[in-house]
Amino acid sequence: MAKPLKVDNVWLERIAGMLDEMEFGSLNIVVHEGQIVQLERTERRRYEANGSAAQRSSGSSRQTVKPLRKSESR
């Protein structure tokens, strides 16, 4: 049977602090034997597209990729 989760004010402050600093992402709370033992934060950063990125995606500056070694014919 699962033990009841014990959350004290220290953990609540840590969780709130990590959420306050985050704009996009997720916060995972790891629990072991009914106690919080770890917080894992995955943060996403979003950037606005600019002119140079749009130019690259149009294919105008595409480069040819050469293989590292020649394949042997049999």
C-alpha distance (Angstrom), angle and dihedral (degrees) to the residues before:
residue distance angle dihedral
M1 . . .
A2 3.79 . .
K3 3.77 118.8 .
P4 3.81 116.7 -123.6
L5 3.80 112.1 -98.2
K6 3.80 115.3 -105.7
V7 3.82 113.9 -151.2
D8 3.79 120.4 174.8
N9 3.81 129.6 -170.8
V10 3.82 91.9 -97.1
W11 3.81 91.7 62.2
L12 3.80 92.3 42.3
E13 3.82 89.6 54.3
R14 3.83 91.5 47.6
I15 3.80 91.8 49.9
A16 3.80 92.9 46.5
G17 3.81 91.3 47.6
M18 3.80 93.0 51.9
L19 3.80 91.8 47.8
D20 3.81 93.3 47.3
E21 3.82 91.5 56.4
M22 3.83 93.9 48.3
E23 3.80 125.0 88.9
F24 3.83 100.3 171.7
G25 3.78 125.7 9.5
S26 3.77 145.0 59.0
L27 3.79 138.2 -78.9
N28 3.81 119.0 -149.2
I29 3.78 119.7 -162.7
V30 3.81 114.9 -152.8
V31 3.81 115.0 -151.8
H32 3.80 125.0 -167.3
E33 3.80 121.5 -175.0
G34 3.80 93.1 -17.8
Q35 3.83 96.6 -48.2
I36 3.80 131.5 99.4
V37 3.79 107.2 -115.4
Q38 3.80 104.4 165.6
L39 3.80 144.7 17.6
E40 3.80 119.8 -151.2
R41 3.78 118.5 -165.8
T42 3.79 125.3 -166.5
E43 3.78 111.6 -172.1
R44 3.78 127.3 -167.1
R45 3.79 122.2 -155.3
R46 3.78 118.5 -157.1
Y47 3.77 122.9 -158.8
E48 3.77 129.6 -168.8
A49 3.78 116.9 -114.3
N50 3.79 116.1 -107.9
G51 3.81 133.6 -166.2
S52 3.81 96.8 -90.6
A53 3.80 93.6 54.2
A54 3.80 91.4 50.2
Q55 3.80 90.4 50.3
R56 3.82 91.9 52.2
S57 3.79 93.4 49.8
S58 3.82 92.0 52.6
G59 3.81 89.7 68.7
S60 3.81 96.1 -121.2
S61 3.80 92.9 125.1
R62 3.81 98.6 37.5
Q63 3.79 116.5 148.0
T64 3.79 128.9 -151.5
V65 3.79 114.6 -115.9
K66 3.79 116.1 -140.2
P67 3.83 120.8 -150.9
L68 3.81 117.5 -109.5
R69 3.80 92.2 -123.0
K70 3.76 136.9 7.0
S71 3.77 116.7 -99.3
E72 3.78 114.7 -119.4
S73 3.78 118.4 -122.0
R74 3.82 117.7 -142.3
